[in-house]
């Protein structure tokens, strides 16, 4: 599962839209965010911002293995 799918799962679990994440967290348009999501290209800084906004922790060990851990449940995605 790629990082884009993991972000989509996080959004579902947090009942949040892609538009809200793009505009409020990353300060980018929905279209630009969708392009990044489709390509699966996010910087480490963006992934950390996404995790913080969605109340999760971004983990990488070793690259390219990337995942998020929900802060309230400990569930790994």
C-alpha positions in Angstrom: 0.0 0.0 0.0 1.4 3.4 -1.0 1.5 6.6 1.0 -1.5 8.0 -1.0 -3.7 5.1 0.1 -2.6 5.5 3.7 -3.5 9.2 3.6 -6.9 8.4 2.2 -7.5 5.8 5.0 -6.4 8.4 7.6 -8.9 10.9 6.1 -11.7 8.3 6.3 -10.8 7.4 9.9 -10.8 11.1 10.9 -14.0 11.8 8.9 -12.2 14.6 7.0 -12.3 15.6 3.3 -9.3 15.9 1.0 -10.3 19.5 0.4 -10.1 20.4 4.2 -6.7 18.7 4.5 -5.4 20.4 1.4 -6.6 23.9 2.2 -6.4 24.1 6.0 -3.4 21.9 6.7 -1.2 22.1 3.6 -2.3 25.6 2.3 -2.8 24.3 -1.3 -5.6 24.0 -3.7 -7.7 20.8 -3.8 -6.5 20.2 -7.4 -2.8 20.5 -6.6 -3.3 18.2 -3.6 -5.1 15.7 -5.8 -2.2 15.7 -8.3 0.2 15.1 -5.5 -2.0 12.3 -4.1 -2.3 10.7 -7.5 1.5 10.8 -8.0 2.2 9.8 -4.4 4.8 12.6 -4.1 4.9 14.3 -0.7 7.9 15.8 1.1 8.8 14.6 4.5 7.6 18.0 5.9 4.2 17.6 4.2 3.8 14.1 5.6 4.6 15.3 9.1 2.1 18.1 8.7 -0.5 15.7 7.5 0.1 13.4 10.4 0.0 16.2 13.0 -3.2 17.6 11.5 -4.9 14.2 11.5 -3.7 13.4 15.1 -1.2 10.8 14.0 2.5 10.1 13.9 4.4 9.7 10.7 7.0 6.9 10.7 9.6 5.9 8.2 11.8 2.9 8.9 13.7 2.1 6.7 13.0 4.1 3.6 10.8 3.6 1.6 8.6 1.9 4.3 6.3 4.7 5.5 3.3 4.5 7.8 1.2 6.5 10.2 0.2 5.6 13.8 -3.1 7.0 15.1 -2.2 8.9 18.4 -5.5 8.0 20.1 -5.7 4.3 19.3 -2.2 3.3 18.4 -3.5 1.7 15.1 -0.9 1.6 12.3 -1.8 2.5 8.8 
